[in-house]
Amino acid sequence: MKEKTDPLKEAEDIAKSFNKEVRKKGKPIFRRYPLSFALLSIFGFAAVIYGFEGIIDKIEYLRDRPYLVLLTGLIVLSVTGTIYKWLQNKELNLH
C-alpha cells in the first residue's frame, strides 16, 4: 500500500537540504562582506515594504482605511504565528 505523503513536509525537506548546501558555500562570502549583505538585506526589506505601500495606495478602499490594513496585518501575523506553533508542535511530536 502506498504511504500518504505530506506535501508541506516534502517542501520543507527540500528547502532544508537546499539551505544546507547554500550555507556550505555561502558562509565564506557572508564573512568577507558582512556590511554589504546587511545593507542589501535592509534595502530588500525596505523595497518590499515600499512596494506593498504602493499597491495599497492604488486601492482606494484600502487607502481610505489605514486601520483596516493595520488590523488585517495583525490578524495575518497572528494566524501565521499560530500555524507556525502548531506545525512546530506537530514536528516535535513526530520525533
C-alpha positions as CSV (number, residue, x, y, z in Angstrom):
1,M,0.0,0.0,0.0
2,K,1.3,3.4,-0.9
3,E,2.2,5.6,2.0
4,K,0.4,9.0,2.1
5,T,3.0,11.8,2.0
6,D,2.6,15.3,3.4
7,P,3.4,17.9,0.6
8,L,4.3,20.6,3.2
9,K,6.8,18.2,4.8
10,E,8.3,17.3,1.4
11,A,8.7,21.0,0.5
12,E,10.3,21.7,3.9
13,D,12.7,18.8,3.5
14,I,13.7,20.2,0.0
15,A,14.2,23.7,1.5
16,K,16.3,22.3,4.4
17,S,18.6,20.4,2.0
18,F,18.9,23.5,-0.2
19,N,19.7,25.7,2.7
20,K,22.3,23.3,3.9
21,E,24.1,23.4,0.6
22,V,23.8,27.2,0.4
23,R,25.3,27.5,3.9
24,K,28.3,25.4,3.0
25,K,29.1,27.7,0.0
26,G,27.7,31.0,1.4
27,K,29.3,31.3,4.8
28,P,32.8,32.5,3.5
29,I,31.1,35.2,1.3
30,F,29.0,36.4,4.2
31,R,32.0,36.5,6.5
32,R,34.1,38.5,4.0
33,Y,31.4,41.1,3.2
34,P,29.0,41.3,6.2
35,L,28.3,45.0,5.7
36,S,27.4,44.6,2.1
37,F,25.0,41.8,2.8
38,A,23.5,43.6,5.7
39,L,22.9,46.7,3.5
40,L,21.5,44.6,0.7
41,S,19.1,42.8,3.1
42,I,17.9,46.1,4.5
43,F,17.4,47.5,1.0
44,G,15.4,44.4,0.0
45,F,13.2,44.6,3.1
46,A,12.6,48.4,2.5
47,A,11.8,47.7,-1.2
48,V,9.2,45.1,-0.3
49,I,7.6,47.4,2.3
50,Y,7.6,50.3,-0.2
51,G,6.1,48.1,-2.9
52,F,3.3,47.0,-0.6
53,E,2.7,50.6,0.3
54,G,2.4,51.5,-3.4
55,I,0.0,48.7,-4.0
56,I,-2.2,49.6,-1.1
57,D,-2.2,53.3,-2.2
58,K,-3.6,52.3,-5.6
59,I,-6.5,50.5,-3.9
60,E,-8.9,53.3,-2.9
61,Y,-10.8,51.2,-0.4
62,L,-7.6,50.3,1.5
63,R,-6.1,53.8,1.1
64,D,-9.1,55.3,2.8
65,R,-9.0,52.8,5.7
66,P,-5.5,52.5,7.1
67,Y,-6.8,51.0,10.3
68,L,-8.3,48.1,8.3
69,V,-4.9,47.5,6.7
70,L,-3.3,47.5,10.2
71,L,-5.9,45.2,11.6
72,T,-5.6,42.8,8.6
73,G,-1.9,42.8,9.1
74,L,-2.1,42.0,12.8
75,I,-4.6,39.2,12.0
76,V,-2.4,37.7,9.4
77,L,0.6,37.8,11.8
78,S,-1.5,36.2,14.5
79,V,-2.7,33.4,12.2
80,T,0.7,32.7,10.8
81,G,2.2,32.6,14.3
82,T,-0.5,30.2,15.4
83,I,0.1,27.9,12.4
84,Y,3.9,28.1,13.0
85,K,3.4,27.0,16.6
86,W,1.0,24.2,15.6
87,L,3.4,22.9,12.9
88,Q,6.4,23.1,15.4
89,N,4.5,21.1,18.0
90,K,3.4,18.6,15.3
91,E,7.0,18.2,14.2
92,L,8.2,17.7,17.8
93,N,5.6,15.0,18.4
94,L,6.8,13.1,15.3
95,H,10.4,12.8,16.6
